[in-house]
Amino acid sequence: MDYGPVTNLGAIYLPMNPPERLPEVARIADRAGLEQLWLWEDCFLNSGIAAASAALACTERLRVGIGLMPVPFRNVALAAMEIATLHRLFGDRPIAGIGHGVQEWMAQVGARAESPMTLLREYTTALRSLLHGEEVTTDGRYVHLDAVRLDWPPSSPPSLLIGATGPKTLQLSGELADGTILTAGTSPDGVRTAVTNIRPDDRHDVVVFMMVETGPGAAERLAAQQEKSGGWGVAGDAAAIAEGVESIAAAGATTVVLQPTESNSPPPGEFVRFVAEEVRPLVG
């Protein structure tokens, strides 16, 4: 496949920030023309659905992604109801991402699956059918539904993304999902390897979270974050970050979402404005 320039650029509002600050950051992103703002549902910080609803309600054109909702956490019918409600309220602006979740956290809440791959396959299959307005009856290892159909399905079936790292989950995402989310720290070579496993068609969205730092002391802050969590990232001005975005896009990403480090320097509002006003014009 011949990969062109990145089509979408976004930024992440880290859940380490208080939820009550999100609406103003979302409004800043919307006014600045940012295409996408992404949220996490990390335990035990904030709800992805509630946070996305707040961000969507106070903006007009901004797309808001949830990357990602852990499937052991929610009954699949509830997830379908939540995603469908977001789309009925806000059209195609919500972006839903699901995945295994962090296994330690899933064990902590008593929801860890013995076979995460089986759960994800059953869950994704049922969720897609429900979001297409179908009646679903299934009796799998983990997913059990008896003649379940949404009363208020989305007016058109929304895209469903899967967060993936290992080859089996990447292959499952390529088979069942409309897009794949690759975690921050994935290098351009890592993106190329992931794309080989996904084997996406032209409609499959490959979303890559890219760890970045900017401003005075950016390299030191990025190095500190990498020491803590590992992975690939870029520190520097808008031009340096845009070059990193282009390298990720050339490796196969269709959407690149810039992830600040936990230092919160610059603050979230300044960061989303920087991405929209300074990095975006430099990206093809």
Buried (B, 14 or more C-beta within 10 A) or exposed (E): EEBEEBBBBBBBBBBEBEBEEBBEBBBBBBBBEBBBBBBBBBBEBBBBBBBBBBBBEBBEEBBBBBBBBBBBBBBBBEBBBBBBBBBEEBBEBBBBBBBBBEEEBBEEEEBBBEEBBBBBBBBBBBBBBBBBBBEBEBEBEBBBBEEBBBEEBBEEBBBBBBBBBEEEBBBBBBEBBBBBBBBBBBBBEBBBBBBEBBEBEEEBBBBBBBBBBBBEEBEEBBBBBBEEBEBBBBBBBBEBBBEBBBBBBBBBBBBBBBBBBBBBBBEBBBBBBBBBEBBBEBBE
